[in-house]
Amino acid sequence: MKKLIILTVSLFLMANMILAQKIGHEGKEYHIKGDKIFMNGVEITNDLSPLERNVLKTKLKLKLSDEKKAKEIEKERKTAIKKQKKAEKKLKKAEKELKRKQNAQDKFDSAQKKFEQTQRKYEKLKKKGKLSPEVEVKWLDKIEKLREKIGEKEKKLKKA
């Protein structure tokens, strides 16, 4: 029970210290809590002239507005960093996608080129009459496999 009371009181004192705003003026440090002004833990509000009270309160307002602006700037900086990371991630993803498409296009072009070369060679040998029926069947099978390969590469290209 005593520990709970001690803990509560210490938390209350810490909260009061945190809520008090420190202001430095003419080499002295003041703490302002609401309308009261303290120096070294002693209330000196009535000891100060109205002009000094106004100066301290004005300094407090400036300090608070500066802190608020600093927090806003920090928040904007963090937001900008998040946006930049998001944009970089998007760019990386787009580059990866482009590379995948280019790779698929290159493979399709290569398969098509090989098919055309094989077909031209077959036509050339056929014109010269150098193909026996067995060899001609092999060539036609080869051409058909290359045609299927082109179809596969074309599907992959359309997917990419």
Secondary structure in CASP SS format (residue, H / E / C, confidence):
PFRMAT SS
TARGET T0000
AUTHOR 0000-0000-0000
METHOD secondary structure of the structure
MODEL  1
M C 1.00
K H 1.00
K H 1.00
L H 1.00
I H 1.00
I H 1.00
L H 1.00
T H 1.00
V H 1.00
S H 1.00
L H 1.00
F H 1.00
L H 1.00
M H 1.00
A H 1.00
N H 1.00
M H 1.00
I H 1.00
L H 1.00
A C 1.00
Q E 1.00
K E 1.00
I E 1.00
G E 1.00
H E 1.00
E C 1.00
G C 1.00
K E 1.00
E E 1.00
Y E 1.00
H E 1.00
I E 1.00
K E 1.00
G C 1.00
D C 1.00
K E 1.00
I E 1.00
F E 1.00
M E 1.00
N C 1.00
G C 1.00
V E 1.00
E E 1.00
I C 1.00
T C 1.00
N C 1.00
D C 1.00
L C 1.00
S C 1.00
P H 1.00
L H 1.00
E H 1.00
R H 1.00
N H 1.00
V H 1.00
L H 1.00
K H 1.00
T H 1.00
K H 1.00
L H 1.00
K H 1.00
L H 1.00
K H 1.00
L H 1.00
S H 1.00
D H 1.00
E H 1.00
K H 1.00
K H 1.00
A H 1.00
K H 1.00
E H 1.00
I H 1.00
E H 1.00
K H 1.00
E H 1.00
R H 1.00
K H 1.00
T H 1.00
A H 1.00
I H 1.00
K H 1.00
K H 1.00
Q H 1.00
K H 1.00
K H 1.00
A H 1.00
E H 1.00
K H 1.00
K H 1.00
L H 1.00
K H 1.00
K H 1.00
A H 1.00
E H 1.00
K H 1.00
E H 1.00
L H 1.00
K H 1.00
R H 1.00
K H 1.00
Q H 1.00
N H 1.00
A H 1.00
Q H 1.00
D H 1.00
K H 1.00
F H 1.00
D H 1.00
S H 1.00
A H 1.00
Q H 1.00
K H 1.00
K H 1.00
F H 1.00
E H 1.00
Q H 1.00
T H 1.00
Q H 1.00
R H 1.00
K H 1.00
Y H 1.00
E H 1.00
K H 1.00
L H 1.00
K H 1.00
K H 1.00
K H 1.00
G C 1.00
K C 1.00
L C 1.00
S C 1.00
P H 1.00
E H 1.00
V H 1.00
E H 1.00
V H 1.00
K H 1.00
W H 1.00
L H 1.00
D H 1.00
K H 1.00
I H 1.00
E H 1.00
K H 1.00
L H 1.00
R H 1.00
E H 1.00
K H 1.00
I H 1.00
G H 1.00
E H 1.00
K H 1.00
E H 1.00
K H 1.00
K H 1.00
L H 1.00
K H 1.00
K H 1.00
A C 1.00
END
